[in-house]
Amino acid sequence: AKAQEALRMLAEGQSFTAVHNKYNPKNKDDSFGVFKSGEMLPVIENSIAKLKSGETSAIVQSPLGLHIFKLNQKKIVNNPDFERKRQQIFQI
């Protein structure tokens, strides 16, 4: 019920920070910061991967609980192994 209420508040235009502060019992910063593919639980990573910058997710259930994510920025970085293989293929 709290997650649904938080999502409703976000839909009504309240800031993500204000909603986070209201429902975060320990009032700690639990943002993920920068992470690479494969570093998060698959259910979390998959829900974040679908977001565009500035978008907020639906309610996501994981073994850690219920979550609502906001993606601030997405940066796609090429895999260095892929770049090496691409150059090898090009040379062949």
Secondary structure as the mmCIF struct_conf table of DSSP 4:
data_model
#
loop_
_struct_conf.conf_type_id
_struct_conf.id
_struct_conf.beg_label_comp_id
_struct_conf.beg_label_asym_id
_struct_conf.beg_label_seq_id
_struct_conf.end_label_comp_id
_struct_conf.end_label_asym_id
_struct_conf.end_label_seq_id
HELX_RH_AL_P HELX_RH_AL_P1 LYS A 2 ALA A 11
TURN_TY1_P TURN_TY1_P1 GLU A 12 GLY A 13
HELX_RH_AL_P HELX_RH_AL_P2 PHE A 16 TYR A 23
TURN_TY1_P TURN_TY1_P2 PRO A 25 LYS A 26
BEND BEND1 VAL A 34 VAL A 34
TURN_TY1_P TURN_TY1_P3 SER A 37 GLY A 38
BEND BEND2 GLU A 39 MET A 40
HELX_RH_AL_P HELX_RH_AL_P3 PRO A 42 ALA A 49
TURN_TY1_P TURN_TY1_P4 LYS A 50 LYS A 50
HELX_LH_PP_P HELX_LH_PP_P1 LEU A 51 LYS A 52
TURN_TY1_P TURN_TY1_P5 SER A 53 GLY A 54
STRN STRN1 THR A 56 THR A 56
STRN STRN2 VAL A 60 SER A 62
TURN_TY1_P TURN_TY1_P6 PRO A 63 LEU A 64
STRN STRN3 GLY A 65 HIS A 67
STRN STRN4 LYS A 70 LYS A 70
HELX_RH_AL_P HELX_RH_AL_P4 PRO A 80 GLN A 91
#
